[in-house]
Amino acid sequence: MFKILIAEDDIELCRLFSHVLSKNGYSVKGVSNGQEALDELDKDYFDLIISDITESTAIAARSAISSGKQPRAI
């Protein structure tokens, strides 16, 4: 199953993303800040990270360092 991590401090927006993605068959984990996202990345692998721009840079860098892979931003 395709796993998605949503790092979003707007709780209602995070719930909306999670609801829509879950309804479409994705496994979704929502967190409210960058530190929680990094903690989740230490515990598990995610195929996609959805985040606002301020947090995405730190998350992508941490993910690349941990996995040895080059992250892609869209």
C-alpha positions as CSV (number, residue, x, y, z in Angstrom):
1,M,0.0,0.0,0.0
2,F,1.2,3.5,-0.8
3,K,2.1,5.3,2.4
4,I,1.7,9.1,2.8
5,L,2.9,11.3,5.6
6,I,1.1,14.7,6.0
7,A,2.9,17.3,8.0
8,E,0.5,20.2,8.4
9,D,-0.1,22.5,11.4
10,D,-3.6,23.4,10.2
11,I,-5.5,20.5,11.8
12,E,-8.6,20.9,9.7
13,L,-6.6,20.8,6.5
14,C,-4.6,17.8,7.7
15,R,-7.9,16.0,8.4
16,L,-9.3,16.9,5.0
17,F,-6.2,15.6,3.2
18,S,-6.2,12.4,5.4
19,H,-9.9,11.8,4.7
20,V,-9.7,12.2,1.0
21,L,-6.5,10.2,0.6
22,S,-7.7,7.4,2.9
23,K,-11.0,7.2,0.9
24,N,-8.9,6.6,-2.2
25,G,-7.0,3.7,-0.7
26,Y,-3.9,5.3,0.6
27,S,-2.3,4.7,4.0
28,V,-2.1,8.1,5.7
29,K,-0.3,9.4,8.8
30,G,-0.9,13.0,9.8
31,V,1.4,15.0,12.1
32,S,1.2,18.6,13.2
33,N,4.8,19.8,13.0
34,G,8.2,19.2,11.5
35,Q,9.6,17.4,14.6
36,E,6.8,14.9,14.6
37,A,7.3,14.3,10.9
38,L,11.0,13.6,11.5
39,D,10.1,11.3,14.3
40,E,7.8,9.4,12.0
41,L,10.4,9.2,9.3
42,D,12.8,7.6,11.9
43,K,10.2,5.0,12.6
44,D,8.8,4.2,9.2
45,Y,9.2,4.6,5.4
46,F,6.8,6.9,3.5
47,D,6.3,7.0,-0.3
48,L,5.2,10.6,-0.3
49,I,5.4,13.5,2.2
50,I,2.9,16.4,2.0
51,S,4.0,19.5,3.8
52,D,3.9,23.2,3.7
53,I,7.1,24.8,2.3
54,T,8.7,25.9,5.6
55,E,8.7,22.3,6.9
56,S,9.3,20.4,3.7
57,T,12.9,21.5,3.3
58,A,13.9,20.1,6.6
59,I,12.0,16.9,6.1
60,A,13.3,16.3,2.6
61,A,16.9,16.9,3.8
62,R,16.5,14.6,6.7
63,S,14.8,11.9,4.6
64,A,17.6,12.1,2.0
65,I,20.3,11.8,4.6
66,S,18.6,8.8,6.3
67,S,17.8,6.9,3.1
68,G,20.8,7.8,1.0
69,K,18.4,8.8,-1.8
70,Q,18.0,12.1,-3.5
71,P,14.6,13.6,-2.6
72,R,12.2,14.9,-5.2
73,A,10.2,18.0,-4.7
74,I,7.1,18.8,-6.7
